[in-house]
């Protein structure tokens, strides 16, 4: 074992179940996992069955990386099952929704 790994600056971990829950919209919850000094951040987004973003979700100032952990995610154009990765460049948009419910891992490399 190498316990000194945990002493490295910036090396961190968090259990999703222990991350704070932020109600974003009805049936949609955000769990912040990590935030870097440059604004980059990682979150879990939980969407209940039948929930949807009430407007366009524009990716600014940088891109959004999405991994569908469970369920089926819809970006307003098509369905993406668990195991799908999506890259949305800065300036693009979608309208997140789900008919069955889903859990997403979101990463914003530029804030």
HELIX and SHEET records of a PDB file:
HELIX    1   1 UNK A    3  UNK A    7  5                                   5    
HELIX    2   2 UNK A   16  UNK A   18  5                                   3    
SHEET    1   A 6 UNK A  22  UNK A  25  0                                        
SHEET    2   A 6 UNK A  28  UNK A  35 -1                                        
SHEET    3   A 6 UNK A  41  UNK A  47 -1                                        
SHEET    4   A 6 UNK A 102  UNK A 108 -1                                        
SHEET    5   A 6 UNK A  64  UNK A  74 -1                                        
SHEET    6   A 6 UNK A  79  UNK A  81 -1                                        
SHEET    1   B 6 UNK A  22  UNK A  25  0                                        
SHEET    2   B 6 UNK A  28  UNK A  35 -1                                        
SHEET    3   B 6 UNK A  41  UNK A  47 -1                                        
SHEET    4   B 6 UNK A 102  UNK A 108 -1                                        
SHEET    5   B 6 UNK A  64  UNK A  74 -1                                        
SHEET    6   B 6 UNK A  85  UNK A  88 -1                                        
SHEET    1   C 2 UNK A  57  UNK A  58  0                                        
SHEET    2   C 2 UNK A  93  UNK A  94 -1                                        
END                                                                             
